[in-house]
């Protein structure tokens, strides 16, 4: 559903205009109801609400006695915020989530299939530079036999 990288700006109130290429499908799929949450990589995850609900249910069904699982539940579920696109196709990014991800004016929205990632532009640029792991010839074993 979502692919590509789009450079955007947050306005002074912390609103983000969802790119036109996603608006119609988001209106059709979830009536503009989205869930934003924190990601361990210090970006935000943007889910259509129906796509988020099974993830939240699965997270909540895991044992909270495991400290790592509990930490992930706190991060993802504890920071989840319901937002709704307005008539201009904008969403308000809640201040605590903006602070968590270090979002200022210049941001990048990255399609990741069923979800989007929202990055502060400089962090995104560093993430891309760091992702060039193949430049040193190493490849994760999961990619053995993978071809583009």
Secondary structure by P-SEA (a helix, b strand, c coil): ccbbbbbbbbccccccccccccaaaaaaccccbbbbbbccccbbbbbccccaaaaaaaaaacccccaaaaaaaaaccccbbbbbbcccccccccaaaaaaaccccbbbbbbcccbbbbbcaaaaaaaaaaaccccccccccccccccc
